[in-house]
Amino acid sequence: MARTARTEDRRSGPGGLALVVVDMINTYDHEDAELLVPSAREVVPVLSGLIDRAREADVPVIYANDNFGLWRSHHGELLDTALARPHADLIAPIRPDERSLFVVKARHSAFYETPLSYLLWRLEVGHVVLAGQVTEQCVLYSALDAHIRHLQVTVPKDAVASIHPHLASAALEMMERNMGAHIRDAKEIDFTRARSGT
């Protein structure tokens, strides 16, 4: 997966890049969770570092998260619910801070019937970095929806967790080939350069 385009290309404005964290505020009590947890455990330290670097560069960090079927919950309740479950150690290092933005979703894509498109437009974002889980499900569908909205997409392959590694590999290839996504290691994403416009 060797593409040469840089992460900071095609910004739409001074805040042209955002980090979107998909479904990482998670109770891990769903079907296939036992297959997902080991992958999430590998991803969390990388994702934590990615979030920290985005915050340091003043790049928006947007959490797009399922509502666990709790239709009267807001993001604080979702976070509290996840932190009260057995895998709270996977949540604490990547928890939202006071500057984080939050979109509650009900289906696979972070864009499906959520205000994410409008939020990105208001932030003048033309390029999203998609991280989180599950690579072959919600990350893939979110990347497709970003692509059809003419957003540039980067996926840090070591900051996305999967249930089925062979499907995750196929999903990354699909994102790269069919959606023009840039597949990178997290350490290659330079939020500072992207933010400064260089």
C-alpha positions as CSV (number, residue, x, y, z in Angstrom):
1,M,0.0,0.0,0.0
2,A,2.4,2.6,-1.2
3,R,0.9,6.0,-2.0
4,T,3.0,9.1,-2.0
5,A,0.3,11.8,-1.4
6,R,0.9,13.6,1.8
7,T,-1.6,13.8,4.7
8,E,-1.7,17.5,4.6
9,D,-2.8,17.9,0.9
10,R,-6.1,19.4,-0.2
11,R,-7.1,21.3,3.0
12,S,-10.2,23.3,2.6
13,G,-9.3,26.0,5.1
14,P,-7.1,26.8,8.1
15,G,-8.7,24.0,10.1
16,G,-8.7,21.6,7.2
17,L,-7.8,18.4,9.1
18,A,-9.8,16.5,11.8
19,L,-9.2,13.3,13.7
20,V,-12.4,11.2,13.8
21,V,-12.3,8.4,16.5
22,V,-14.9,5.8,15.6
23,D,-16.6,3.6,18.3
24,M,-13.8,3.5,20.8
25,I,-16.0,4.4,23.7
26,N,-17.2,0.8,23.9
27,T,-18.7,-1.5,26.5
28,Y,-17.2,-4.6,24.7
29,D,-20.3,-6.7,25.7
30,H,-21.5,-7.2,22.1
31,E,-21.2,-10.1,19.7
32,D,-17.6,-10.8,18.6
33,A,-16.3,-8.6,21.4
34,E,-13.9,-11.4,22.5
35,L,-12.3,-11.3,19.0
36,L,-12.2,-7.5,19.0
37,V,-10.7,-6.9,22.5
38,P,-7.1,-8.2,21.7
39,S,-6.9,-6.0,18.6
40,A,-8.3,-3.0,20.5
41,R,-5.7,-3.6,23.2
42,E,-2.9,-3.2,20.6
43,V,-4.5,-0.2,19.0
44,V,-5.2,1.9,22.2
45,P,-1.7,3.0,22.9
46,V,-1.1,4.1,19.3
47,L,-4.5,5.8,19.2
48,S,-3.8,7.6,22.5
49,G,-0.6,9.0,21.1
50,L,-2.4,10.1,17.9
51,I,-5.1,11.9,19.9
52,D,-2.5,13.6,22.0
53,R,-0.6,14.9,19.0
54,A,-3.9,16.1,17.4
55,R,-4.8,18.0,20.6
56,E,-1.3,19.5,20.8
57,A,-1.6,20.7,17.2
58,D,-5.1,22.2,17.9
59,V,-6.6,19.8,15.4
60,P,-10.3,18.9,16.2
61,V,-10.8,15.5,17.7
62,I,-14.3,14.2,17.0
63,Y,-15.6,11.0,18.7
64,A,-18.3,9.3,16.6
65,N,-19.8,6.6,18.7
66,D,-22.7,4.1,18.9
67,N,-25.2,4.8,21.6
68,F,-25.4,1.2,22.8
69,G,-29.1,1.3,22.2
70,L,-29.5,3.9,25.0
71,W,-31.6,6.3,23.1
72,R,-31.9,8.8,25.9
73,S,-28.2,9.0,26.6
74,H,-25.8,11.8,25.9
75,H,-22.1,11.4,25.4
76,G,-21.2,11.7,29.1
77,E,-23.6,8.9,30.0
78,L,-22.1,6.7,27.2
79,L,-18.6,7.4,28.5
80,D,-19.6,6.6,32.1
81,T,-21.3,3.4,31.0
82,A,-18.2,2.2,29.1
83,L,-15.9,3.1,32.0
84,A,-18.1,1.1,34.4
85,R,-17.6,-2.1,32.3
86,P,-14.8,-4.7,32.6
87,H,-12.7,-3.2,29.8
88,A,-12.5,0.4,31.2
89,D,-8.7,0.1,30.7
90,L,-9.3,0.4,27.0
91,I,-11.4,3.5,27.4
92,A,-9.5,5.6,29.9
93,P,-6.4,6.3,27.7
94,I,-8.4,7.6,24.8
95,R,-11.3,9.3,26.7
96,P,-12.6,12.7,25.4
97,D,-11.3,15.8,27.0
98,E,-13.2,19.1,27.5
99,R,-12.3,20.2,23.9
100,S,-13.4,17.1,22.2
101,L,-16.4,17.0,20.0
102,F,-18.9,14.1,20.0
103,V,-21.4,12.7,17.5
104,V,-23.7,9.9,18.5
105,K,-24.4,7.4,15.7
106,A,-26.9,4.5,15.5
107,R,-25.6,2.7,12.4
108,H,-22.2,1.7,10.9
109,S,-21.2,5.0,9.3
110,A,-20.2,8.0,11.3
111,F,-22.0,10.1,8.7
112,Y,-25.3,8.2,8.5
113,E,-28.1,10.5,9.8
114,T,-25.6,12.3,12.1
115,P,-24.5,16.0,12.0
116,L,-20.9,15.0,11.2
117,S,-21.0,16.4,7.6
118,Y,-22.3,19.8,8.8
119,L,-19.8,19.8,11.7
120,L,-16.9,19.2,9.4
121,W,-18.2,21.9,7.0
122,R,-18.4,24.4,9.9
123,L,-14.9,23.5,10.9
124,E,-13.7,24.0,7.3
125,V,-12.4,20.4,7.3
126,G,-11.6,18.8,4.0
127,H,-9.5,15.9,5.3
128,V,-10.4,13.4,7.9
129,V,-8.1,11.0,9.7
130,L,-10.3,7.9,10.6
131,A,-9.2,5.8,13.5
132,G,-10.9,3.4,15.8
133,Q,-13.0,0.3,15.2
134,V,-14.0,-1.9,13.5
135,T,-11.7,-1.6,10.4
136,E,-13.8,-3.9,8.3
137,Q,-17.1,-2.4,9.4
138,C,-17.7,1.1,10.8
139,V,-14.3,2.5,9.7
140,L,-14.8,1.1,6.2
141,Y,-18.3,2.5,5.9
142,S,-17.3,5.9,7.4
143,A,-14.5,6.1,4.9
144,L,-16.9,5.5,2.0
145,D,-19.3,8.1,3.2
146,A,-16.4,10.6,3.6
147,H,-15.2,9.8,0.1
148,I,-18.6,10.4,-1.5
149,R,-18.7,13.7,0.3
150,H,-15.5,14.7,-1.4
151,L,-13.4,14.6,1.8
152,Q,-9.9,13.3,1.7
153,V,-9.4,10.3,4.0
154,T,-6.3,9.0,5.8
155,V,-6.5,5.8,7.8
156,P,-3.7,5.0,10.2
157,K,-3.5,1.2,9.9
158,D,-2.0,0.7,13.3
159,A,-4.8,2.8,15.0
160,V,-7.7,0.8,13.7
161,A,-8.9,-2.4,15.4
162,S,-10.5,-5.4,13.8
163,I,-12.4,-8.5,14.4
164,H,-11.2,-10.5,11.4
165,P,-7.7,-9.6,10.3
166,H,-8.1,-10.9,6.8
167,L,-11.2,-8.8,6.3
168,A,-9.4,-5.8,7.8
169,S,-6.6,-6.1,5.3
170,A,-9.2,-6.3,2.5
171,A,-11.0,-3.3,3.9
172,L,-7.8,-1.2,4.0
173,E,-7.1,-2.2,0.4
174,M,-10.6,-1.2,-0.7
175,M,-10.3,2.1,1.1
176,E,-7.0,2.8,-0.7
177,R,-8.0,1.6,-4.2
178,N,-11.6,2.5,-4.4
179,M,-11.8,5.6,-2.2
180,G,-8.3,7.1,-2.7
181,A,-7.6,6.8,1.0
182,H,-4.1,7.3,2.3
183,I,-3.1,4.2,4.4
184,R,-0.4,5.2,6.8
185,D,1.3,4.3,10.1
186,A,0.1,6.7,12.8
187,K,3.6,8.1,13.3
188,E,3.6,9.4,9.7
189,I,0.6,11.7,10.3
190,D,2.0,15.2,11.0
191,F,-0.8,17.2,12.5
192,T,1.5,20.2,13.1
193,R,2.4,20.6,9.5
194,A,-1.2,20.0,8.3
195,R,-2.4,22.6,10.7
196,S,0.2,25.2,9.8
197,G,-0.6,24.9,6.1
198,T,3.0,24.0,5.0
